[in-house]
Amino acid sequence: MTTQSTRPAQRQAPTAVPASARRRRRGVRDGRTAALYLAPAGILLLGLLAYPLYQLVLISFYDYGQAEAAGNAPLVFIGFDNYAQLLSAVQFWEVLAKTIGFAAVCVLGSLAVGTSLAVLASRVRAVPRMLLFLAALGAWATPAMAGSYIWLFLFDSDFGLVNEVLVGLGLNAMAGHSWTFGTYSAFGLVALEVIWCSFPFVMVTMYAGIQGVPEEVLEAAALDGASWTRIATSVVLPILRPLLMIATIQSIIWDFKVFTQIYVMTNGGGVAGRNLVLNVYAYQEAFAGAEYGLGAAIGVVMTLILLSITTLYVRSQRRSVEL
């Protein structure tokens, strides 16, 4: 008779999973969960943005005028002819240079004013801070059309408050001065209005970031003997860098696409088109000139330029953080 051993088989000890593998699995799992939560919003954005962008690109490849839009003439596919016509036009390059310069002034001005007022708001008492935020949010909430006419009234050559104040200060040459006639003065006036209605976003964003800086970090830097300038550049600024990146990208996108302020304050682009920017230029070509295909090509070029600028800026910021 054969006797079988009743001793249970020994179990092998489970193999320990490395910590890096666990973190990787957790990251993949969290990424899938985040993707599921973001999927509805992503589908909605895809429907709202992808289809209009597809139509814009499609129209840019056709000879699309008033007759084609009304259905009185067939569409003619012309390929890249609209882009060749656009890139060979001297006016396009002049308008592009003015747009980049104008947007750069507006972005830098918005960041400088908004950040300075955010620092000021973090250092004053509650009541002045509340008044400052109310004034800033009032400028932010003002519609672009209304704000443009308000600034035009303030700088009016005959009845404007600014000219009257300057004349009262002894600058008699400013009597009847037209701020919208010259190319640079008109661009400067519009830039001031754009900065006025744009800096509140930067101010609120940077103020929230400043309030989120840990007090113990600032106290430790002060105890080490760091000056206020050193603390601001070496401690506060690196913490605020992600928020500053968001504010800069938003400002670039907004200010590069300015239309209402330029169109209203320069009466459609200034005398002989001296104050045209790309958005107004596209409007004139598409609707005033009934060249919808050419206007669509300008829109596509604007989109590519914005994507390129945004990508380069984000990459440069990431490299500076890694260094």
Residue pairs with C-beta under 8 A, 6 or more apart in sequence:
53 303
56 296
56 299
56 300
56 303
57 296
57 300
59 292
59 293
59 296
60 82
60 83
60 293
60 296
60 297
60 299
60 300
61 77
61 78
61 79
61 80
61 82
61 293
62 68
62 75
62 76
62 77
62 78
62 293
63 75
63 76
63 78
63 81
63 293
64 75
64 291
64 292
64 293
64 296
65 73
65 290
65 291
65 292
65 293
66 290
67 73
68 74
68 75
68 292
69 292
78 293
82 293
82 294
82 296
82 297
83 297
83 300
83 301
85 294
86 92
86 294
86 297
86 298
86 301
91 273
91 276
91 281
92 281
92 298
95 273
95 276
95 277
95 278
95 281
96 278
98 187
98 275
98 276
98 277
99 256
99 277
99 278
100 256
102 187
102 190
102 191
102 255
102 258
102 277
103 252
103 255
103 256
103 258
105 187
105 191
106 191
106 194
106 195
106 198
106 251
106 255
106 258
107 248
107 251
107 252
107 255
109 191
109 192
109 195
109 199
110 194
110 195
110 198
110 199
110 201
110 202
110 251
110 255
111 202
111 244
111 247
111 248
111 251
113 195
113 199
113 202
113 203
114 198
114 199
114 200
114 201
114 202
114 203
114 205
114 206
114 247
115 202
115 203
115 206
115 244
117 132
117 136
117 199
117 203
118 202
118 203
118 204
118 205
118 206
118 207
118 210
119 206
119 210
120 132
121 129
121 132
121 133
121 203
121 207
122 207
122 210
122 211
124 132
133 204
136 199
136 200
136 203
136 204
137 200
137 204
139 147
139 196
139 197
139 199
139 200
140 197
140 200
140 201
142 150
142 197
144 197
144 260
144 261
145 260
145 264
147 193
147 196
147 197
147 261
148 193
148 260
148 261
148 264
148 265
149 264
151 189
151 192
151 193
151 196
151 265
152 180
152 264
152 265
153 159
153 160
154 160
154 161
154 162
155 162
155 163
155 179
155 180
155 189
156 163
157 163
157 176
157 177
157 178
157 179
158 176
160 179
162 179
163 174
163 175
163 176
163 177
166 174
167 174
167 175
179 185
179 186
179 189
180 186
180 189
180 265
180 266
180 267
180 270
181 271
183 270
183 274
183 275
186 265
186 266
186 270
186 274
186 275
187 275
189 265
190 258
190 261
190 262
190 265
190 266
190 275
193 261
193 265
194 255
194 258
194 261
198 251
198 254
198 255
201 247
201 250
201 251
202 247
202 251
205 243
205 246
205 247
206 240
206 243
206 244
206 247
208 243
209 239
209 240
209 243
209 244
210 236
210 240
212 239
213 235
213 236
213 239
213 240
217 235
217 239
218 231
218 235
218 236
221 230
221 231
221 234
221 235
222 231
226 234
226 235
237 244
238 321
241 317
241 320
241 321
245 313
245 314
245 317
248 313
249 310
249 313
249 314
252 306
252 309
252 310
252 313
253 306
253 310
256 278
256 302
256 305
256 306
256 309
257 279
257 302
257 306
258 277
258 279
259 277
259 279
259 280
259 283
262 269
262 275
262 276
262 277
262 279
262 280
263 269
263 280
263 283
266 275
268 280
268 284
269 275
269 276
269 280
269 281
269 284
270 276
273 281
273 284
276 284
278 298
278 301
278 302
279 302
281 298
282 295
282 298
282 299
282 302
283 295
285 291
285 294
285 295
285 298
286 292
286 294
286 295
286 296
286 298
287 295
289 295
